């Protein structure tokens, strides 16, 4: 069971002289407790298999599961968990358990290690750090690891089962073209995809949020694979995998994939919670501070290993290096934390301080701001919203931002269509290929570190535009390449990518050569536009 964790001081690294004093540094391993019973006990497995058999037969009779098995080629998996944009994390997943390959009492994973428990039949992936906050905030999304057809889904079960004795779980079951099946279990109640059995999903498509329904001791995804004969498959290949010889991963991760999951500033010691809610999880996150205050810097790691090095550098608002130091990891675990406290001198320079964290081959930068007063630390609401027609079918949205803002979120409504969310680092947005006589309503808010401003007032305008003839768009080589969360269209630097539906409604726009799909985009055919620096535009039809 996940129990409440207070982060205790284990070592002192001394006090620095100067305006910013580092006072304490402490470390710790975090390994969620293993289930006392399997994620799927024998009774539940029989019930699930009966429901699967019934559903598959019904779908076949209805002609909604018509593909033929091709046993010669198994599916190739990408990672089934991704972090949402709102989390602010670099990664969000860590592994607590692999498939157990030991037929006798005890456990043994595919690599002959002990990273499993007796009778476990899947790969358990948990959100880290702050797993309950991640679940409640929808930060850890479960996505299809391979394309296939949903043959069964379950929702509505309690997602705070923590004693390992829960009955039903929320889950999605996806059948692949070779007849194998992926089980995505323990999902959060109410988060399961709206797609029904018989509908297809593509790799990277949203299926739900990591939860703790069913036999669970805390938020995690139980990712289980069965072949066309319902025999257990471990997607990892290794010397002790007795189920299958080859890996089913597109690029099999190392046994331990050390990485930084998140760098977070706190104004008090963070706490991890117990499931019963009596001791709630407290992130205590903050990125704006005043002279004389204490800052707590948390670096949260996946698969830390003994003797690895963590390097931290702190830079002043003018970019000059203030202090740097190296910390040696002294533990090996599924997850862990390295936390430092810093006491602000009352003469600390005002402005944006940057912390650079290097670990393995990864470098992250995080900014905290030292403010003179509370007013300066607020995140101002964008003002003076302006809407201007660019041409017959495009509009420019502008607003007065603030130096405090690191990013803007723009929510746009066109006629009666659902709101679309755009994220921009600059204080303007262009929306093109609008339908004829579109009524555009929009509002914007700023993000200042971990703080969001209030939404601006709604701005409304009306355009008379001509719908482009999408069906006659010419092909433009080279075509875009599909990636897990969208498309990459390599080409000239500085290009802009935009995604449209077949009505010409712009859904998303981004700078660069890669476009990531927003949460909940329905499956279908779309048009991807590449806007080049010289004004030329290229188009391609894409499928989602």
PEJO-V990483 format. One record per backbone hydrogen bond with DSSP energy under -1.0 kcal/mol. CO is the residue of the C=O (numbers start at 1). NH is the residue of the N-H. If there is no record, write none. Layout:
co-><CO | CO>
nh-><NH | NH>
//
This chain:
co-><5 | 11 | 19 | 21 | 24 | 26 | 28 | 41 | 42 | 43 | 44 | 45 | 46 | 47 | 48 | 49 | 50 | 51 | 52 | 53 | 54 | 55 | 56 | 57 | 58 | 59 | 60 | 70 | 77 | 80 | 82 | 84 | 92 | 94 | 97 | 108 | 109 | 110 | 113 | 114 | 115 | 117 | 120 | 123 | 124 | 124 | 125 | 126 | 130 | 131 | 132 | 133 | 134 | 135 | 139 | 140 | 141 | 142 | 142 | 144 | 145 | 148 | 149 | 150 | 152 | 154 | 170 | 171 | 172 | 173 | 173 | 174 | 175 | 176 | 180 | 181 | 182 | 183 | 184 | 185 | 186 | 188 | 196 | 199 | 201 | 202 | 205 | 207 | 208 | 209 | 211 | 212 | 214 | 216 | 217 | 221 | 222 | 223 | 224 | 225 | 226 | 227 | 231 | 235 | 238 | 248 | 259 | 261 | 261 | 262 | 264 | 265 | 266 | 271 | 274 | 279 | 282 | 284 | 287 | 289 | 290 | 293 | 295 | 296 | 297 | 298 | 299 | 300 | 300 | 301 | 302 | 304 | 305 | 308 | 310 | 311 | 312 | 313 | 314 | 314 | 315 | 316 | 320 | 323 | 325 | 327 | 329 | 334 | 335 | 336 | 337 | 338 | 339 | 340 | 341 | 342 | 343 | 345 | 351 | 353 | 354 | 355 | 356 | 357 | 358 | 359 | 362 | 364 | 366 | 368 | 369 | 370 | 373 | 375 | 383 | 386 | 388 | 393 | 394 | 395 | 396 | 397 | 398 | 400 | 402 | 407 | 408 | 409 | 410 | 411 | 412 | 413 | 414 | 420 | 422 | 424 | 427 | 429 | 431 | 435 | 438 | 439 | 440 | 441 | 442 | 443 | 444 | 445 | 446 | 447 | 447 | 448 | 451 | 459 | 461 | 468 | 469 | 470 | 481 | 483 | 485 | 486 | 487 | 488 | 492 | 495 | 496 | 497 | 498 | 499 | 499 | 500 | 501 | 505 | 508 | 510 | 513 | 515 | 518 | 524 | 526 | 527 | 528 | 529 | 530 | 531 | 532 | 536 | 538 | 540 | 542>
nh-><272 | 25 | 345 | 343 | 341 | 339 | 337 | 45 | 46 | 47 | 48 | 49 | 50 | 51 | 52 | 53 | 54 | 55 | 56 | 57 | 58 | 59 | 60 | 61 | 62 | 64 | 63 | 73 | 250 | 143 | 141 | 87 | 128 | 126 | 124 | 101 | 112 | 240 | 109 | 116 | 98 | 120 | 100 | 223 | 96 | 97 | 221 | 94 | 134 | 135 | 136 | 137 | 139 | 138 | 84 | 210 | 82 | 207 | 208 | 204 | 78 | 201 | 175 | 198 | 173 | 171 | 187 | 154 | 184 | 151 | 152 | 182 | 149 | 179 | 176 | 226 | 174 | 224 | 172 | 222 | 211 | 191 | 199 | 150 | 148 | 205 | 144 | 193 | 142 | 188 | 220 | 161 | 216 | 164 | 2 | 125 | 185 | 123 | 183 | 233 | 181 | 230 | 227 | 248 | 241 | 77 | 302 | 90 | 91 | 300 | 298 | 286 | 296 | 282 | 277 | 274 | 271 | 267 | 369 | 371 | 293 | 344 | 342 | 266 | 340 | 264 | 338 | 261 | 262 | 336 | 259 | 333 | 308 | 329 | 327 | 358 | 325 | 356 | 322 | 323 | 354 | 319 | 316 | 314 | 312 | 310 | 307 | 303 | 30 | 301 | 28 | 299 | 26 | 297 | 23 | 295 | 21 | 348 | 370 | 368 | 315 | 366 | 313 | 364 | 311 | 362 | 359 | 357 | 355 | 353 | 289 | 351 | 377 | 378 | 400 | 398 | 396 | 434 | 390 | 431 | 388 | 429 | 386 | 383 | 405 | 447 | 424 | 445 | 422 | 443 | 420 | 441 | 417 | 412 | 410 | 408 | 399 | 397 | 395 | 438 | 463 | 415 | 461 | 413 | 459 | 411 | 456 | 409 | 453 | 406 | 407 | 451 | 448 | 442 | 440 | 470 | 472 | 473 | 488 | 486 | 517 | 483 | 515 | 481 | 495 | 512 | 531 | 510 | 529 | 507 | 508 | 527 | 504 | 501 | 499 | 497 | 489 | 487 | 521 | 544 | 542 | 500 | 540 | 498 | 538 | 496 | 535 | 532 | 530 | 528 | 526>
//
